[in-house]
Amino acid sequence: MTTVWQWSRARAWLVAAMGLYVALLVAPAMAGQALAPATESQLTAGGLQEEELATFYSSRAYHAVWQSPQRVEALADAVAGLQDDGLTPGDYLPEGLAERQATLGDDEAARVRFELDATRGLLLAMRHLARGKTDPRRLEKDWSIPLASYSPDWARLSQQLDAGDIDAAFEQVRPEASFYQALREGLSHYRRVAASGGWPKLPERSESLREGDRHPDVALLRQRLAVERDPASLPADADYYPQVELAAEAQGSGDAERFDAELAREVRFFQRRHLLEPDAVVGRHTRQALNVPVEARIDQLRVNLERARWLLHDLPASYVLVDIAGYELHHVRESGEDWRTRIVVGQPYRETPSIRSSITHLTFNPTWTIPPTIFREDKLPRIRDDLGYLEEANLRVLAPSGEELDPAEVDWDNPGGVMLRQAAGGDNPLGDLVIRFPNDHAIYLHDTPAQGLFNRAQRAASSGCIRVEYVEELARQLLGDSQRWSAGDISERIDAGRTGNVSLASQVPVILSYWTAGPDEYGGIAFRPDIYGRDVAVRRALDAPAG
């Protein structure tokens, strides 16, 4: 088998033309001599990618990989398939790789350069698949999740490459979560729609379309919905997601321009998948969502695949996922069950941050210590305007030591470390129950007396924490799975009225993440408004050349 070291005649050219990483590969060939200290320091500065390249070849005794045209073709095909991951194949390999190999001939310097370029592209693609192309710390201002480590299984990778199974090498580093696979399948579907010409655009009109109307736009609406639909994602419930006739078929029966009951049900389903009011009326907001071009939906999926690579790795069998932009909480359990409930998240000027932590304990009948931002921006102006507000809101004034203070004796123009605390019960915004996990943002899941907010389609209405609609059921699941608490036990503890904590016997991982596209419960893709305006920065970073 040909090895990199057997190309010794190319040594001088390699060092000059290919940079320091070539020195790492070539220097040990010099009769087993150790690297000079100066060379070692230069190589350390060469970067992570060069280190991985050297480690890979060292792990396989410096045997070359890309001598076979069939293996090179398999690499090119696998890299081309990365577009289904939302990545750009050109970031990793140039076009015409096989043709380039065919022109190498006996030019050993060119053969070495080709070998290392191909491996470098492979390793970079694997790293991007495993942990993302972009750095979330530069894209989300409050990102505090440590970047996960990534270390390839070099022996396994060599076996896969020697077998020509490049797809297996990529598959082993992709996120295993079904969420990620659903996004990949969705991206593939929307790319097919785009390749077929996309969907028609409805004219911008002031009047709405609703059931019973007859209008030329109705035929266009039928076509628009039919073009987007992925047959593989249709649920069995035909009443919920009916098979709407294509415009051409409807025209044959004279019904193309009539807004009938079946079309109304399909419009309602479209609205649910886009977090719009499901009223089956095609008004301004629904028309805007219908007219988002397929290319924009493709970009949305690419952005969320990148977010999945940031977060969805090394997932345990059971965890809680807070879907911020989707206003939904999932409790994924070891059995595979995915329990869901609606949530309220932070307003655009008080965003709920992305967090990865573990739920440690629950607080029953919690008091509420006003967070600094709410104290400064909301409460303090009202107190300065009317000191009686404290009594009306049932707020106690506390010194940093916890000692209760007389509000009249506090300098509210310069309150220092004064805290406000609201007693449990009544109008306490935390309701009857808080679910807690360590984080740097004082964020938690909690109950709320404002249950009407859950009936809204758009639910960005909190100051950052997450209000959970069926929080008692979530508590029952968390405590019941490990400590066999029943719904009755939860209610009894709340009814007792005492403030107290209950620790989980086994901590449950929790991920707060921002998804503007994701799988719905019927296997299709739901698109959500970018309430915090985070997508653009991620898309631009994805589109930038790989560094």
Residue pairs with C-beta under 8 A, 6 or more apart in sequence:
1 63
1 64
2 63
2 64
2 67
3 61
3 62
3 63
3 64
4 25
4 57
4 62
4 63
4 64
4 112
4 115
5 29
5 62
7 108
7 109
7 111
7 112
8 29
9 108
10 108
10 109
10 111
10 112
11 26
11 29
13 109
14 22
14 25
14 26
14 109
14 112
14 113
15 22
15 23
15 26
17 109
17 113
18 112
18 113
18 116
19 46
19 50
20 42
20 43
20 45
20 46
20 50
21 43
21 46
21 50
21 53
21 54
21 116
22 112
22 116
23 39
23 42
23 43
24 35
24 43
24 46
24 50
24 53
24 54
25 53
25 54
25 57
25 62
25 116
27 33
27 35
27 39
28 35
35 43
43 50
43 51
43 54
49 120
49 123
49 124
49 127
52 123
52 127
52 152
53 116
53 119
53 120
53 123
55 154
56 119
56 123
56 152
56 154
56 157
56 158
57 63
57 119
59 154
59 155
59 158
60 154
60 158
64 115
65 71
65 115
65 118
65 119
65 161
65 162
66 72
66 75
66 101
66 114
66 115
66 118
66 119
68 164
69 98
69 101
69 102
70 164
71 161
71 164
72 97
72 98
72 101
72 118
73 98
74 164
74 165
74 166
74 167
75 93
75 97
75 118
75 121
75 122
75 166
76 93
76 97
76 98
77 166
78 166
78 167
78 169
78 170
79 89
79 92
79 93
79 121
79 122
79 125
79 166
80 89
81 167
81 170
82 88
82 89
82 92
82 125
82 129
82 170
83 89
83 191
84 184
84 187
84 188
84 191
85 129
85 174
85 184
85 187
85 305
86 187
86 301
86 302
86 303
86 305
86 306
86 542
87 125
87 128
87 129
87 133
87 542
88 542
88 543
88 546
91 124
91 125
91 128
91 133
91 545
91 546
92 121
92 122
92 124
92 125
92 546
93 117
93 118
93 121
94 100
97 118
100 114
101 114
104 110
104 111
104 114
122 161
122 166
122 169
123 152
124 546
125 170
126 152
126 157
126 169
126 170
126 173
127 150
127 173
128 309
128 546
129 170
129 173
129 174
129 309
130 150
130 173
130 174
130 309
130 313
131 147
131 148
131 150
131 309
131 310
131 313
132 306
132 309
132 310
133 306
133 309
133 541
133 542
133 546
134 306
134 538
134 541
134 542
135 147
135 541
136 143
136 145
136 147
136 307
136 310
136 354
137 143
137 147
138 541
139 534
139 537
139 538
139 541
140 353
140 354
140 514
140 534
142 351
142 353
142 354
142 441
143 353
143 354
144 353
144 354
144 355
144 439
144 440
144 441
145 310
145 311
145 354
145 355
145 356
148 313
148 314
150 173
152 173
153 172
156 172
157 169
160 166
160 168
160 169
160 172
161 169
174 180
175 308
175 309
175 312
175 313
176 312
176 313
176 315
177 308
177 312
177 315
178 519
179 308
179 312
179 518
179 519
180 305
180 308
180 309
180 312
182 518
182 519
182 523
182 525
183 301
183 304
183 305
183 308
183 517
183 518
183 519
183 525
184 305
185 232
186 230
186 301
186 517
186 519
186 524
186 525
187 298
187 301
187 302
187 305
189 230
189 232
189 525
190 294
190 297
190 298
190 301
190 525
191 298
193 199
193 227
193 228
193 294
194 294
194 295
194 298
196 227
198 227
198 293
198 294
198 295
199 223
199 224
199 227
199 228
199 294
200 220
200 223
200 224
200 227
201 224
201 291
201 293
202 217
202 220
202 221
202 224
202 282
202 287
202 290
202 291
203 217
203 220
204 287
204 291
205 217
205 287
208 281
208 282
208 283
208 284
209 215
209 217
209 218
209 221
209 259
209 281
209 282
210 259
210 264
210 280
210 281
210 282
211 259
211 260
211 261
211 263
211 264
211 280
212 259
213 258
213 259
214 257
214 258
214 259
215 257
215 259
216 257
218 256
218 257
218 258
218 259
218 263
219 247
219 250
219 251
219 256
219 257
220 247
221 259
221 263
221 267
221 282
221 290
222 244
222 245
222 246
222 247
222 250
222 256
222 263
223 246
223 247
224 290
225 244
225 263
225 266
225 267
225 270
226 244
226 246
226 247
228 294
230 524
230 525
232 523
233 522
233 523
233 524
233 525
234 241
234 243
234 522
235 241
235 522
235 523
239 265
240 265
240 269
241 265
241 266
241 269
241 522
242 262
242 265
242 266
243 262
244 262
244 263
244 266
245 253
245 255
245 262
247 256
250 256
264 280
265 280
267 280
267 281
267 282
267 286
268 278
268 279
268 280
269 278
270 276
270 286
270 289
270 290
271 277
271 278
271 279
271 280
271 286
271 289
271 457
272 278
272 526
273 520
273 524
273 525
273 526
273 527
274 286
274 289
274 526
274 527
274 528
275 326
275 327
275 457
275 458
275 526
275 528
275 529
276 285
276 286
276 289
276 457
277 285
277 457
278 457
282 290
289 527
292 527
297 517
297 527
299 535
299 539
300 516
300 517
300 527
300 535
301 517
301 525
302 539
302 542
303 516
303 517
303 535
303 538
303 539
303 542
304 515
304 516
304 517
304 518
306 538
306 542
307 513
307 514
307 515
307 538
311 354
311 356
311 511
311 513
312 511
315 509
316 509
317 333
317 334
318 331
318 332
318 333
318 334
318 481
318 508
318 509
319 331
319 332
319 508
319 509
319 510
319 511
320 329
320 330
320 331
320 332
320 359
320 474
320 508
320 509
320 510
320 511
321 329
321 330
321 332
321 510
321 511
321 513
322 329
322 330
322 343
322 345
322 352
322 445
322 466
322 510
322 511
322 512
322 513
323 329
323 330
323 343
323 513
323 515
323 518
324 345
324 346
324 352
324 354
324 512
324 513
324 514
324 515
324 532
325 514
325 515
325 516
325 528
325 529
325 530
325 531
325 532
326 515
326 518
326 526
326 528
327 342
327 343
327 344
327 345
327 458
327 459
327 460
328 340
328 341
328 342
328 343
329 340
329 341
329 342
329 343
329 445
329 466
329 468
329 474
330 338
330 339
330 340
331 338
331 339
331 340
331 474
331 477
331 478
332 338
333 339
333 477
333 481
338 521
339 473
339 474
339 477
340 521
341 468
341 469
341 470
341 473
341 474
342 454
342 459
342 469
343 459
343 466
343 467
343 468
343 469
344 448
344 450
344 453
344 454
344 459
344 460
344 461
344 462
344 466
344 467
345 352
345 459
345 460
345 461
345 462
345 466
346 352
346 460
346 462
346 463
346 464
346 465
347 460
347 461
347 462
347 463
348 460
348 531
348 532
348 533
350 373
350 462
350 463
350 464
351 464
351 532
352 443
352 462
352 464
352 465
352 466
352 512
353 441
353 443
353 464
353 512
354 512
354 513
354 514
355 437
355 439
355 441
355 443
355 510
355 511
355 512
356 509
356 510
356 511
356 512
357 437
357 438
357 439
357 509
357 510
358 437
358 438
358 507
358 508
358 509
358 510
359 435
359 436
359 437
359 478
359 504
359 507
359 508
359 509
359 510
360 436
360 437
360 438
360 503
360 504
360 507
361 436
361 501
361 502
361 503
361 504
362 433
362 434
362 435
362 436
362 475
362 478
362 479
362 501
362 502
362 504
363 433
363 434
363 436
363 499
363 500
363 501
364 432
364 433
364 493
364 494
364 496
364 498
364 499
364 500
364 501
364 502
365 424
365 425
365 432
365 433
365 494
365 496
365 497
365 498
365 499
365 500
366 424
366 428
366 430
366 433
366 434
366 446
366 499
367 421
367 422
367 423
367 424
367 428
367 499
368 421
368 422
368 428
368 429
368 430
369 419
369 420
369 421
370 379
370 395
370 419
370 420
370 421
370 422
371 442
371 463
371 464
373 463
373 464
374 463
375 419
375 420
378 463
379 395
379 420
380 412
380 415
382 389
383 389
383 390
383 407
383 412
384 412
384 413
387 407
387 408
387 412
389 395
390 397
390 407
390 420
393 422
393 427
394 422
394 423
394 426
394 427
395 420
395 421
395 422
396 404
396 420
396 421
396 422
396 423
397 404
397 405
397 406
397 407
397 410
397 418
397 419
397 420
398 404
398 405
398 418
398 419
398 420
398 421
399 405
399 417
399 418
399 419
400 416
400 417
400 418
400 419
405 418
410 418
422 428
422 429
424 497
424 499
425 497
427 449
428 449
429 446
429 448
429 449
429 450
430 446
430 447
430 448
431 446
431 447
431 448
431 449
431 471
432 447
432 472
432 494
433 446
433 447
433 471
433 472
433 475
433 490
433 494
434 444
434 445
434 446
434 447
435 444
435 445
435 446
435 468
435 471
435 474
435 475
435 478
436 444
437 444
437 510
441 464
442 465
443 464
443 465
443 466
443 512
444 465
444 466
445 465
445 466
445 467
445 468
445 471
445 474
445 510
446 465
446 466
446 467
446 468
446 471
447 467
447 468
447 471
447 472
448 467
450 467
451 469
453 459
453 461
453 467
454 469
458 529
458 531
460 531
466 512
468 474
472 487
472 490
472 491
472 494
473 487
475 485
475 490
476 485
476 486
476 487
476 489
476 490
478 504
478 508
479 485
479 489
479 490
479 502
479 504
480 486
482 504
482 505
482 506
483 504
483 505
493 502
514 532
514 534
515 528
516 527
516 528
516 529
516 530
516 534
516 535
517 525
517 526
517 527
517 528
518 525
518 526
518 528
519 525
519 526
520 526
530 536
